[in-house]
Amino acid sequence: MSVRIPLTGKHAVGHYAFVVVDDADAARVRQFKWKATPLLTGGRSYAVRNTRIGGKHKTVYLHRFVMEYDGDMLVDHINHDTMDCRRINLRLASRSLNGLNCAPALFNGTCAWCGHAFERPGDAGGHTRRYCSDEHLNASLLKRSRARYAARQGKKTAGPSSPLPALG
């Protein structure tokens, strides 16, 4: 069985308003006030609390607290949901293993056609957009089609004599 623990802070909204933990860990987790803090990249948030250890400020991540682990390895969320801190969803992982279990993320990129910077969310299949607009995607596809057509005709590139219309 699992328990939902409310989070505090301005980022504790929607999906990030609660974190799920096992019944066995709920009493220990409830001893502290946890807040939702966004990750710098990736568009996700983690449940954290701030404390002082030896006079120094330290951020304690709930998933590491639940696993009772403070070593060098990473604690990986198997299902990619950072608000699911049940032990069945957590595992110790090396950086390479953690990198293999990466979810589609929100991150900034540049358009492969024009170089314009834009935010490109991942789709349901885990693919990210490479173009800032459908027009640039279509222009790129047309350019590749022209190149394939020219290759079939024995030309190096599709130049002005190509039967395809010119790009605008």
PyMOL commands that set and color helices and strands:
alter all, ss='L'
color gray80, all
select helices_A, chain A and resi 14-17+23-30+62-67+87-89+95-100+134-153
alter helices_A, ss='H'
color red, helices_A
select strands_A, chain A and resi 2-6+18-22+35-38+45-53+56-61+74-77+90-93+107-110+117-120
alter strands_A, ss='S'
color yellow, strands_A
deselect
rebuild
show_as cartoon
